């Protein structure tokens, strides 16, 4: 089974991680998203991970999401207000 992770659109992020990766896009709408280091590690470990942005998930709650990836909550502590 594929893993599906929920991520924020870059434009919707109020807080960002200094080492986040902004090179990914939502698998549904192709909008640019920001992914924290823990998410990037998870994607590299499981390259068929599906990325769904907050807007697509809001529009379709039938999308099943996987558990938060390991390290995600630690990353949250390191976020800073977006300039
Ligand atoms: Zn989307």
PDB file of the backbone (N, CA, C, O) and the ligand in Angstrom, with CONECT records:
HET     ZN  A 101       1
ATOM      1  N   UNK A   1       0.831  -1.190   0.000  1.00  0.00           N
ATOM      2  CA  UNK A   1       0.000   0.000   0.000  1.00  0.00           C
ATOM      3  C   UNK A   1       0.874   1.252   0.000  1.00  0.00           C
ATOM      4  O   UNK A   1       1.883   1.324   0.701  1.00  0.00           O
ATOM      5  N   UNK A   2       0.472   2.218  -0.788  1.00  0.00           N
ATOM      6  CA  UNK A   2       1.225   3.468  -0.843  1.00  0.00           C
ATOM      7  C   UNK A   2       0.998   4.298   0.409  1.00  0.00           C
ATOM      8  O   UNK A   2      -0.061   4.256   1.034  1.00  0.00           O
ATOM      9  N   UNK A   3       2.016   5.040   0.744  1.00  0.00           N
ATOM     10  CA  UNK A   3       1.856   5.987   1.834  1.00  0.00           C
ATOM     11  C   UNK A   3       1.381   7.307   1.239  1.00  0.00           C
ATOM     12  O   UNK A   3       1.851   7.717   0.178  1.00  0.00           O
ATOM     13  N   UNK A   4       0.462   7.962   1.913  1.00  0.00           N
ATOM     14  CA  UNK A   4      -0.020   9.276   1.486  1.00  0.00           C
ATOM     15  C   UNK A   4       0.186  10.247   2.633  1.00  0.00           C
ATOM     16  O   UNK A   4      -0.318  10.036   3.737  1.00  0.00           O
ATOM     17  N   UNK A   5       0.919  11.297   2.371  1.00  0.00           N
ATOM     18  CA  UNK A   5       1.164  12.271   3.439  1.00  0.00           C
ATOM     19  C   UNK A   5       0.539  13.617   3.089  1.00  0.00           C
ATOM     20  O   UNK A   5       0.508  14.040   1.933  1.00  0.00           O
ATOM     21  N   UNK A   6       0.045  14.265   4.132  1.00  0.00           N
ATOM     22  CA  UNK A   6      -0.576  15.581   3.982  1.00  0.00           C
ATOM     23  C   UNK A   6       0.497  16.648   4.187  1.00  0.00           C
ATOM     24  O   UNK A   6       1.233  16.618   5.173  1.00  0.00           O
ATOM     25  N   UNK A   7       0.578  17.572   3.264  1.00  0.00           N
ATOM     26  CA  UNK A   7       1.548  18.661   3.400  1.00  0.00           C
ATOM     27  C   UNK A   7       0.862  19.985   3.083  1.00  0.00           C
ATOM     28  O   UNK A   7      -0.185  20.023   2.436  1.00  0.00           O
ATOM     29  N   UNK A   8       1.467  21.051   3.547  1.00  0.00           N
ATOM     30  CA  UNK A   8       0.904  22.378   3.303  1.00  0.00           C
ATOM     31  C   UNK A   8       1.432  22.926   1.981  1.00  0.00           C
ATOM     32  O   UNK A   8       2.582  22.709   1.599  1.00  0.00           O
ATOM     33  N   UNK A   9       0.543  23.643   1.303  1.00  0.00           N
ATOM     34  CA  UNK A   9       1.023  24.410   0.154  1.00  0.00           C
ATOM     35  C   UNK A   9       1.999  25.456   0.667  1.00  0.00           C
ATOM     36  O   UNK A   9       1.810  26.023   1.743  1.00  0.00           O
ATOM     37  N   UNK A  10       3.024  25.702  -0.096  1.00  0.00           N
ATOM     38  CA  UNK A  10       4.027  26.679   0.317  1.00  0.00           C
ATOM     39  C   UNK A  10       3.357  28.026   0.600  1.00  0.00           C
ATOM     40  O   UNK A  10       3.694  28.706   1.569  1.00  0.00           O
ATOM     41  N   UNK A  11       2.422  28.395  -0.243  1.00  0.00           N
ATOM     42  CA  UNK A  11       1.750  29.690  -0.089  1.00  0.00           C
ATOM     43  C   UNK A  11       0.912  29.754   1.182  1.00  0.00           C
ATOM     44  O   UNK A  11       0.633  30.845   1.679  1.00  0.00           O
ATOM     45  N   UNK A  12       0.508  28.614   1.711  1.00  0.00           N
ATOM     46  CA  UNK A  12      -0.355  28.577   2.889  1.00  0.00           C
ATOM     47  C   UNK A  12       0.420  28.387   4.178  1.00  0.00           C
ATOM     48  O   UNK A  12      -0.168  28.411   5.259  1.00  0.00           O
ATOM     49  N   UNK A  13       1.728  28.200   4.084  1.00  0.00           N
ATOM     50  CA  UNK A  13       2.517  27.954   5.289  1.00  0.00           C
ATOM     51  C   UNK A  13       2.754  29.258   6.028  1.00  0.00           C
ATOM     52  O   UNK A  13       3.235  30.235   5.455  1.00  0.00           O
ATOM     53  N   UNK A  14       2.412  29.262   7.301  1.00  0.00           N
ATOM     54  CA  UNK A  14       2.703  30.440   8.120  1.00  0.00           C
ATOM     55  C   UNK A  14       4.050  30.296   8.802  1.00  0.00           C
ATOM     56  O   UNK A  14       4.716  31.277   9.130  1.00  0.00           O
ATOM     57  N   UNK A  15       4.436  29.023   9.009  1.00  0.00           N
ATOM     58  CA  UNK A  15       5.731  28.748   9.610  1.00  0.00           C
ATOM     59  C   UNK A  15       6.492  27.814   8.686  1.00  0.00           C
ATOM     60  O   UNK A  15       5.915  26.905   8.092  1.00  0.00           O
ATOM     61  N   UNK A  16       7.772  28.043   8.572  1.00  0.00           N
ATOM     62  CA  UNK A  16       8.591  27.225   7.676  1.00  0.00           C
ATOM     63  C   UNK A  16       9.767  26.645   8.450  1.00  0.00           C
ATOM     64  O   UNK A  16      10.174  27.182   9.480  1.00  0.00           O
ATOM     65  N   UNK A  17      10.302  25.553   7.946  1.00  0.00           N
ATOM     66  CA  UNK A  17      11.484  24.938   8.542  1.00  0.00           C
ATOM     67  C   UNK A  17      12.698  25.430   7.772  1.00  0.00           C
ATOM     68  O   UNK A  17      12.670  25.480   6.542  1.00  0.00           O
ATOM     69  N   UNK A  18      13.773  25.797   8.483  1.00  0.00           N
ATOM     70  CA  UNK A  18      14.949  26.344   7.777  1.00  0.00           C
ATOM     71  C   UNK A  18      15.513  25.392   6.724  1.00  0.00           C
ATOM     72  O   UNK A  18      16.128  25.837   5.755  1.00  0.00           O
ATOM     73  N   UNK A  19      15.310  24.093   6.906  1.00  0.00           N
ATOM     74  CA  UNK A  19      15.863  23.125   5.946  1.00  0.00           C
ATOM     75  C   UNK A  19      14.782  22.403   5.156  1.00  0.00           C
ATOM     76  O   UNK A  19      14.995  21.290   4.676  1.00  0.00           O
ATOM     77  N   UNK A  20      13.639  23.027   5.022  1.00  0.00           N
ATOM     78  CA  UNK A  20      12.583  22.325   4.285  1.00  0.00           C
ATOM     79  C   UNK A  20      12.878  22.317   2.786  1.00  0.00           C
ATOM     80  O   UNK A  20      13.671  23.111   2.279  1.00  0.00           O
ATOM     81  N   UNK A  21      12.203  21.381   2.092  1.00  0.00           N
ATOM     82  CA  UNK A  21      12.412  21.225   0.652  1.00  0.00           C
ATOM     83  C   UNK A  21      11.166  21.729  -0.077  1.00  0.00           C
ATOM     84  O   UNK A  21      10.063  21.219   0.119  1.00  0.00           O
ATOM     85  N   UNK A  22      11.367  22.738  -0.918  1.00  0.00           N
ATOM     86  CA  UNK A  22      10.232  23.335  -1.632  1.00  0.00           C
ATOM     87  C   UNK A  22      10.162  22.865  -3.080  1.00  0.00           C
ATOM     88  O   UNK A  22       9.515  23.504  -3.910  1.00  0.00           O
ATOM     89  N   UNK A  23      10.820  21.759  -3.383  1.00  0.00           N
ATOM     90  CA  UNK A  23      10.879  21.314  -4.778  1.00  0.00           C
ATOM     91  C   UNK A  23       9.797  20.289  -5.112  1.00  0.00           C
ATOM     92  O   UNK A  23       9.758  19.772  -6.229  1.00  0.00           O
ATOM     93  N   UNK A  24       8.917  19.990  -4.150  1.00  0.00           N
ATOM     94  CA  UNK A  24       7.874  19.003  -4.406  1.00  0.00           C
ATOM     95  C   UNK A  24       6.557  19.685  -4.752  1.00  0.00           C
ATOM     96  O   UNK A  24       6.329  20.845  -4.411  1.00  0.00           O
ATOM     97  N   UNK A  25       5.687  18.926  -5.447  1.00  0.00           N
ATOM     98  CA  UNK A  25       4.354  19.434  -5.767  1.00  0.00           C
ATOM     99  C   UNK A  25       3.318  18.413  -5.318  1.00  0.00           C
ATOM    100  O   UNK A  25       3.620  17.230  -5.163  1.00  0.00           O
ATOM    101  N   UNK A  26       2.097  18.885  -5.112  1.00  0.00           N
ATOM    102  CA  UNK A  26       0.979  18.010  -4.748  1.00  0.00           C
ATOM    103  C   UNK A  26       0.731  17.014  -5.886  1.00  0.00           C
ATOM    104  O   UNK A  26       0.803  17.368  -7.062  1.00  0.00           O
ATOM    105  N   UNK A  27       0.437  15.757  -5.512  1.00  0.00           N
ATOM    106  CA  UNK A  27       0.224  14.731  -6.546  1.00  0.00           C
ATOM    107  C   UNK A  27      -1.107  14.936  -7.273  1.00  0.00           C
ATOM    108  O   UNK A  27      -1.323  14.353  -8.335  1.00  0.00           O
ATOM    109  N   UNK A  28      -1.983  15.742  -6.725  1.00  0.00           N
ATOM    110  CA  UNK A  28      -3.295  15.954  -7.354  1.00  0.00           C
ATOM    111  C   UNK A  28      -3.351  17.225  -8.173  1.00  0.00           C
ATOM    112  O   UNK A  28      -3.775  17.204  -9.328  1.00  0.00           O
ATOM    113  N   UNK A  29      -2.920  18.351  -7.576  1.00  0.00           N
ATOM    114  CA  UNK A  29      -3.109  19.642  -8.249  1.00  0.00           C
ATOM    115  C   UNK A  29      -1.789  20.248  -8.735  1.00  0.00           C
ATOM    116  O   UNK A  29      -1.786  21.306  -9.365  1.00  0.00           O
ATOM    117  N   UNK A  30      -0.674  19.580  -8.443  1.00  0.00           N
ATOM    118  CA  UNK A  30       0.642  20.028  -8.909  1.00  0.00           C
ATOM    119  C   UNK A  30       1.046  21.387  -8.343  1.00  0.00           C
ATOM    120  O   UNK A  30       1.920  22.049  -8.903  1.00  0.00           O
ATOM    121  N   UNK A  31       0.431  21.810  -7.255  1.00  0.00           N
ATOM    122  CA  UNK A  31       0.823  23.065  -6.619  1.00  0.00           C
ATOM    123  C   UNK A  31       2.068  22.838  -5.773  1.00  0.00           C
ATOM    124  O   UNK A  31       2.236  21.783  -5.162  1.00  0.00           O
ATOM    125  N   UNK A  32       2.930  23.835  -5.746  1.00  0.00           N
ATOM    126  CA  UNK A  32       4.169  23.722  -4.972  1.00  0.00           C
ATOM    127  C   UNK A  32       3.861  23.628  -3.484  1.00  0.00           C
ATOM    128  O   UNK A  32       3.045  24.382  -2.953  1.00  0.00           O
ATOM    129  N   UNK A  33       4.531  22.687  -2.821  1.00  0.00           N
ATOM    130  CA  UNK A  33       4.339  22.498  -1.380  1.00  0.00           C
ATOM    131  C   UNK A  33       5.690  22.583  -0.679  1.00  0.00           C
ATOM    132  O   UNK A  33       6.745  22.501  -1.308  1.00  0.00           O
ATOM    133  N   UNK A  34       5.628  22.749   0.644  1.00  0.00           N
ATOM    134  CA  UNK A  34       6.850  22.758   1.441  1.00  0.00           C
ATOM    135  C   UNK A  34       6.882  21.491   2.295  1.00  0.00           C
ATOM    136  O   UNK A  34       5.909  21.167   2.975  1.00  0.00           O
ATOM    137  N   UNK A  35       8.004  20.784   2.253  1.00  0.00           N
ATOM    138  CA  UNK A  35       8.103  19.534   3.013  1.00  0.00           C
ATOM    139  C   UNK A  35       9.259  19.612   3.999  1.00  0.00           C
ATOM    140  O   UNK A  35      10.396  19.913   3.636  1.00  0.00           O
ATOM    141  N   UNK A  36       8.934  19.332   5.258  1.00  0.00           N
ATOM    142  CA  UNK A  36       9.937  19.368   6.312  1.00  0.00           C
ATOM    143  C   UNK A  36      10.937  18.221   6.119  1.00  0.00           C
ATOM    144  O   UNK A  36      10.641  17.243   5.432  1.00  0.00           O
ATOM    145  N   UNK A  37      12.125  18.351   6.732  1.00  0.00           N
ATOM    146  CA  UNK A  37      13.165  17.314   6.540  1.00  0.00           C
ATOM    147  C   UNK A  37      12.675  15.897   6.850  1.00  0.00           C
ATOM    148  O   UNK A  37      13.050  14.955   6.152  1.00  0.00           O
ATOM    149  N   UNK A  38      11.851  15.732   7.874  1.00  0.00           N
ATOM    150  CA  UNK A  38      11.363  14.386   8.203  1.00  0.00           C
ATOM    151  C   UNK A  38      10.536  13.825   7.049  1.00  0.00           C
ATOM    152  O   UNK A  38      10.604  12.635   6.741  1.00  0.00           O
ATOM    153  N   UNK A  39       9.759  14.694   6.421  1.00  0.00           N
ATOM    154  CA  UNK A  39       8.949  14.260   5.282  1.00  0.00           C
ATOM    155  C   UNK A  39       9.822  13.879   4.096  1.00  0.00           C
ATOM    156  O   UNK A  39       9.556  12.895   3.406  1.00  0.00           O
ATOM    157  N   UNK A  40      10.863  14.666   3.867  1.00  0.00           N
ATOM    158  CA  UNK A  40      11.771  14.370   2.758  1.00  0.00           C
ATOM    159  C   UNK A  40      12.461  13.026   2.987  1.00  0.00           C
ATOM    160  O   UNK A  40      12.607  12.230   2.060  1.00  0.00           O
ATOM    161  N   UNK A  41      12.886  12.780   4.233  1.00  0.00           N
ATOM    162  CA  UNK A  41      13.505  11.484   4.549  1.00  0.00           C
ATOM    163  C   UNK A  41      12.522  10.346   4.284  1.00  0.00           C
ATOM    164  O   UNK A  41      12.899   9.305   3.746  1.00  0.00           O
ATOM    165  N   UNK A  42      11.272  10.548   4.661  1.00  0.00           N
ATOM    166  CA  UNK A  42      10.264   9.509   4.469  1.00  0.00           C
ATOM    167  C   UNK A  42      10.027   9.237   2.984  1.00  0.00           C
ATOM    168  O   UNK A  42       9.850   8.091   2.570  1.00  0.00           O
ATOM    169  N   UNK A  43      10.028  10.307   2.194  1.00  0.00           N
ATOM    170  CA  UNK A  43       9.806  10.148   0.753  1.00  0.00           C
ATOM    171  C   UNK A  43      10.989   9.426   0.118  1.00  0.00           C
ATOM    172  O   UNK A  43      10.809   8.576  -0.754  1.00  0.00           O
ATOM    173  N   UNK A  44      12.193   9.766   0.555  1.00  0.00           N
ATOM    174  CA  UNK A  44      13.374   9.101  -0.009  1.00  0.00           C
ATOM    175  C   UNK A  44      13.380   7.621   0.362  1.00  0.00           C
ATOM    176  O   UNK A  44      13.799   6.774  -0.427  1.00  0.00           O
ATOM    177  N   UNK A  45      12.908   7.321   1.577  1.00  0.00           N
ATOM    178  CA  UNK A  45      12.865   5.920   2.007  1.00  0.00           C
ATOM    179  C   UNK A  45      11.776   5.152   1.277  1.00  0.00           C
ATOM    180  O   UNK A  45      11.885   3.939   1.093  1.00  0.00           O
ATOM    181  N   UNK A  46      10.728   5.847   0.861  1.00  0.00           N
ATOM    182  CA  UNK A  46       9.591   5.217   0.184  1.00  0.00           C
ATOM    183  C   UNK A  46       9.181   6.104  -0.979  1.00  0.00           C
ATOM    184  O   UNK A  46       8.250   6.901  -0.864  1.00  0.00           O
ATOM    185  N   UNK A  47       9.895   5.961  -2.119  1.00  0.00           N
ATOM    186  CA  UNK A  47       9.710   6.920  -3.220  1.00  0.00           C
ATOM    187  C   UNK A  47       8.306   6.938  -3.821  1.00  0.00           C
ATOM    188  O   UNK A  47       7.964   7.890  -4.523  1.00  0.00           O
ATOM    189  N   UNK A  48       7.489   5.930  -3.573  1.00  0.00           N
ATOM    190  CA  UNK A  48       6.133   5.985  -4.130  1.00  0.00           C
ATOM    191  C   UNK A  48       5.149   6.680  -3.179  1.00  0.00           C
ATOM    192  O   UNK A  48       3.933   6.599  -3.354  1.00  0.00           O
ATOM    193  N   UNK A  49       5.701   7.362  -2.173  1.00  0.00           N
ATOM    194  CA  UNK A  49       4.859   8.149  -1.269  1.00  0.00           C
ATOM    195  C   UNK A  49       4.089   9.195  -2.058  1.00  0.00           C
ATOM    196  O   UNK A  49       4.653   9.899  -2.896  1.00  0.00           O
ATOM    197  N   UNK A  50       2.804   9.288  -1.783  1.00  0.00           N
ATOM    198  CA  UNK A  50       1.971  10.292  -2.454  1.00  0.00           C
ATOM    199  C   UNK A  50       1.881  11.526  -1.574  1.00  0.00           C
ATOM    200  O   UNK A  50       1.714  11.430  -0.358  1.00  0.00           O
ATOM    201  N   UNK A  51       1.992  12.677  -2.202  1.00  0.00           N
ATOM    202  CA  UNK A  51       1.913  13.952  -1.497  1.00  0.00           C
ATOM    203  C   UNK A  51       0.562  14.589  -1.822  1.00  0.00           C
ATOM    204  O   UNK A  51       0.212  14.767  -2.989  1.00  0.00           O
ATOM    205  N   UNK A  52      -0.184  14.927  -0.785  1.00  0.00           N
ATOM    206  CA  UNK A  52      -1.472  15.591  -0.988  1.00  0.00           C
ATOM    207  C   UNK A  52      -1.444  16.903  -0.219  1.00  0.00           C
ATOM    208  O   UNK A  52      -1.083  16.932   0.958  1.00  0.00           O
ATOM    209  N   UNK A  53      -1.823  17.981  -0.880  1.00  0.00           N
ATOM    210  CA  UNK A  53      -1.773  19.277  -0.203  1.00  0.00           C
ATOM    211  C   UNK A  53      -3.022  19.512   0.641  1.00  0.00           C
ATOM    212  O   UNK A  53      -4.026  18.815   0.495  1.00  0.00           O
ATOM    213  N   UNK A  54      -2.944  20.495   1.517  1.00  0.00           N
ATOM    214  CA  UNK A  54      -4.034  20.788   2.433  1.00  0.00           C
ATOM    215  C   UNK A  54      -5.318  21.143   1.695  1.00  0.00           C
ATOM    216  O   UNK A  54      -6.408  20.824   2.171  1.00  0.00           O
ATOM    217  N   UNK A  55      -5.211  21.799   0.541  1.00  0.00           N
ATOM    218  CA  UNK A  55      -6.402  22.226  -0.180  1.00  0.00           C
ATOM    219  C   UNK A  55      -7.107  21.019  -0.821  1.00  0.00           C
ATOM    220  O   UNK A  55      -8.333  20.919  -0.773  1.00  0.00           O
ATOM    221  N   UNK A  56      -6.343  20.118  -1.412  1.00  0.00           N
ATOM    222  CA  UNK A  56      -6.943  18.920  -2.020  1.00  0.00           C
ATOM    223  C   UNK A  56      -7.586  18.053  -0.949  1.00  0.00           C
ATOM    224  O   UNK A  56      -8.654  17.483  -1.171  1.00  0.00           O
ATOM    225  N   UNK A  57      -6.946  17.948   0.207  1.00  0.00           N
ATOM    226  CA  UNK A  57      -7.525  17.119   1.257  1.00  0.00           C
ATOM    227  C   UNK A  57      -8.780  17.754   1.817  1.00  0.00           C
ATOM    228  O   UNK A  57      -9.734  17.060   2.169  1.00  0.00           O
ATOM    229  N   UNK A  58      -8.778  19.066   1.898  1.00  0.00           N
ATOM    230  CA  UNK A  58      -9.966  19.784   2.371  1.00  0.00           C
ATOM    231  C   UNK A  58     -11.136  19.530   1.421  1.00  0.00           C
ATOM    232  O   UNK A  58     -12.283  19.431   1.856  1.00  0.00           O
ATOM    233  N   UNK A  59     -10.846  19.426   0.140  1.00  0.00           N
ATOM    234  CA  UNK A  59     -11.887  19.234  -0.869  1.00  0.00           C
ATOM    235  C   UNK A  59     -12.338  17.780  -0.943  1.00  0.00           C
ATOM    236  O   UNK A  59     -13.435  17.502  -1.429  1.00  0.00           O
ATOM    237  N   UNK A  60     -11.526  16.864  -0.478  1.00  0.00           N
ATOM    238  CA  UNK A  60     -11.858  15.445  -0.589  1.00  0.00           C
ATOM    239  C   UNK A  60     -11.373  14.697   0.649  1.00  0.00           C
ATOM    240  O   UNK A  60     -10.243  14.213   0.703  1.00  0.00           O
ATOM    241  N   UNK A  61     -12.244  14.618   1.625  1.00  0.00           N
ATOM    242  CA  UNK A  61     -11.853  13.973   2.877  1.00  0.00           C
ATOM    243  C   UNK A  61     -11.797  12.467   2.773  1.00  0.00           C
ATOM    244  O   UNK A  61     -11.434  11.793   3.736  1.00  0.00           O
ATOM    245  N   UNK A  62     -12.153  11.922   1.608  1.00  0.00           N
ATOM    246  CA  UNK A  62     -12.062  10.472   1.452  1.00  0.00           C
ATOM    247  C   UNK A  62     -10.619  10.034   1.191  1.00  0.00           C
ATOM    248  O   UNK A  62     -10.321   8.840   1.199  1.00  0.00           O
ATOM    249  N   UNK A  63      -9.725  10.997   0.961  1.00  0.00           N
ATOM    250  CA  UNK A  63      -8.309  10.651   0.784  1.00  0.00           C
ATOM    251  C   UNK A  63      -7.780  10.125   2.111  1.00  0.00           C
ATOM    252  O   UNK A  63      -7.819  10.824   3.124  1.00  0.00           O
ATOM    253  N   UNK A  64      -7.296   8.920   2.100  1.00  0.00           N
ATOM    254  CA  UNK A  64      -6.774   8.322   3.323  1.00  0.00           C
ATOM    255  C   UNK A  64      -5.342   8.759   3.542  1.00  0.00           C
ATOM    256  O   UNK A  64      -4.495   8.637   2.657  1.00  0.00           O
ATOM    257  N   UNK A  65      -5.084   9.270   4.736  1.00  0.00           N
ATOM    258  CA  UNK A  65      -3.733   9.740   5.050  1.00  0.00           C
ATOM    259  C   UNK A  65      -3.007   8.729   5.931  1.00  0.00           C
ATOM    260  O   UNK A  65      -3.617   8.027   6.738  1.00  0.00           O
ATOM    261  N   UNK A  66      -1.703   8.675   5.754  1.00  0.00           N
ATOM    262  CA  UNK A  66      -0.891   7.810   6.600  1.00  0.00           C
ATOM    263  C   UNK A  66      -0.576   8.527   7.905  1.00  0.00           C
ATOM    264  O   UNK A  66      -0.811   9.727   8.047  1.00  0.00           O
ATOM    265  N   UNK A  67      -0.053   7.784   8.832  1.00  0.00           N
ATOM    266  CA  UNK A  67       0.404   8.352  10.106  1.00  0.00           C
ATOM    267  C   UNK A  67       1.443   9.436   9.832  1.00  0.00           C
ATOM    268  O   UNK A  67       2.141   9.380   8.820  1.00  0.00           O
ATOM    269  N   UNK A  68       1.553  10.431  10.734  1.00  0.00           N
ATOM    270  CA  UNK A  68       2.642  11.415  10.569  1.00  0.00           C
ATOM    271  C   UNK A  68       3.984  10.691  10.523  1.00  0.00           C
ATOM    272  O   UNK A  68       4.197   9.714  11.240  1.00  0.00           O
ATOM    273  N   UNK A  69       4.881  11.176   9.678  1.00  0.00           N
ATOM    274  CA  UNK A  69       6.163  10.490   9.518  1.00  0.00           C
ATOM    275  C   UNK A  69       7.020  10.687  10.770  1.00  0.00           C
ATOM    276  O   UNK A  69       6.879  11.692  11.466  1.00  0.00           O
ATOM    277  N   UNK A  70       7.906   9.733  11.059  1.00  0.00           N
ATOM    278  CA  UNK A  70       8.776   9.866  12.238  1.00  0.00           C
ATOM    279  C   UNK A  70       9.612  11.141  12.154  1.00  0.00           C
ATOM    280  O   UNK A  70      10.185  11.452  11.109  1.00  0.00           O
ATOM    281  N   UNK A  71       9.674  11.862  13.247  1.00  0.00           N
ATOM    282  CA  UNK A  71      10.488  13.075  13.282  1.00  0.00           C
ATOM    283  C   UNK A  71       9.719  14.332  12.945  1.00  0.00           C
ATOM    284  O   UNK A  71      10.247  15.436  13.082  1.00  0.00           O
ATOM    285  N   UNK A  72       8.478  14.184  12.504  1.00  0.00           N
ATOM    286  CA  UNK A  72       7.698  15.344  12.091  1.00  0.00           C
ATOM    287  C   UNK A  72       7.490  16.346  13.236  1.00  0.00           C
ATOM    288  O   UNK A  72       7.572  17.558  13.040  1.00  0.00           O
ATOM    289  N   UNK A  73       7.220  15.816  14.425  1.00  0.00           N
ATOM    290  CA  UNK A  73       6.936  16.724  15.534  1.00  0.00           C
ATOM    291  C   UNK A  73       8.202  17.444  16.003  1.00  0.00           C
ATOM    292  O   UNK A  73       8.134  18.585  16.461  1.00  0.00           O
ATOM    293  N   UNK A  74       9.340  16.789  15.891  1.00  0.00           N
ATOM    294  CA  UNK A  74      10.611  17.460  16.199  1.00  0.00           C
ATOM    295  C   UNK A  74      10.839  18.597  15.199  1.00  0.00           C
ATOM    296  O   UNK A  74      11.271  19.688  15.570  1.00  0.00           O
ATOM    297  N   UNK A  75      10.541  18.325  13.927  1.00  0.00           N
ATOM    298  CA  UNK A  75      10.712  19.369  12.908  1.00  0.00           C
ATOM    299  C   UNK A  75       9.830  20.573  13.202  1.00  0.00           C
ATOM    300  O   UNK A  75      10.233  21.718  12.994  1.00  0.00           O
ATOM    301  N   UNK A  76       8.623  20.304  13.686  1.00  0.00           N
ATOM    302  CA  UNK A  76       7.688  21.404  13.965  1.00  0.00           C
ATOM    303  C   UNK A  76       8.275  22.384  14.970  1.00  0.00           C
ATOM    304  O   UNK A  76       8.045  23.591  14.887  1.00  0.00           O
ATOM    305  N   UNK A  77       9.042  21.846  15.925  1.00  0.00           N
ATOM    306  CA  UNK A  77       9.641  22.705  16.949  1.00  0.00           C
ATOM    307  C   UNK A  77      10.684  23.650  16.358  1.00  0.00           C
ATOM    308  O   UNK A  77      10.971  24.707  16.920  1.00  0.00           O
ATOM    309  N   UNK A  78      11.241  23.258  15.226  1.00  0.00           N
ATOM    310  CA  UNK A  78      12.311  24.065  14.627  1.00  0.00           C
ATOM    311  C   UNK A  78      11.784  25.061  13.595  1.00  0.00           C
ATOM    312  O   UNK A  78      12.567  25.759  12.952  1.00  0.00           O
ATOM    313  N   UNK A  79      10.477  25.128  13.436  1.00  0.00           N
ATOM    314  CA  UNK A  79       9.954  26.026  12.424  1.00  0.00           C
ATOM    315  C   UNK A  79      10.046  27.482  12.895  1.00  0.00           C
ATOM    316  O   UNK A  79      10.077  27.768  14.092  1.00  0.00           O
ATOM    317  N   UNK A  80      10.086  28.363  11.946  1.00  0.00           N
ATOM    318  CA  UNK A  80      10.141  29.785  12.243  1.00  0.00           C
ATOM    319  C   UNK A  80       9.069  30.490  11.417  1.00  0.00           C
ATOM    320  O   UNK A  80       8.625  29.993  10.382  1.00  0.00           O
ATOM    321  N   UNK A  81       8.677  31.640  11.896  1.00  0.00           N
ATOM    322  CA  UNK A  81       7.667  32.413  11.182  1.00  0.00           C
ATOM    323  C   UNK A  81       8.157  32.757   9.790  1.00  0.00           C
ATOM    324  O   UNK A  81       9.297  33.185   9.609  1.00  0.00           O
ATOM    325  N   UNK A  82       7.285  32.568   8.802  1.00  0.00           N
ATOM    326  CA  UNK A  82       7.685  32.874   7.432  1.00  0.00           C
ATOM    327  C   UNK A  82       7.831  34.371   7.273  1.00  0.00           C
ATOM    328  O   UNK A  82       7.010  35.145   7.765  1.00  0.00           O
ATOM    329  N   UNK A  83       8.884  34.772   6.581  1.00  0.00           N
ATOM    330  CA  UNK A  83       9.136  36.207   6.384  1.00  0.00           C
ATOM    331  C   UNK A  83       8.181  36.780   5.361  1.00  0.00           C
ATOM    332  O   UNK A  83       8.239  37.972   5.062  1.00  0.00           O
TER     333      UNK A  83
HETATM  334 ZN    ZN A 101      -3.286  19.634  -4.104  1.00  0.00          ZN
END
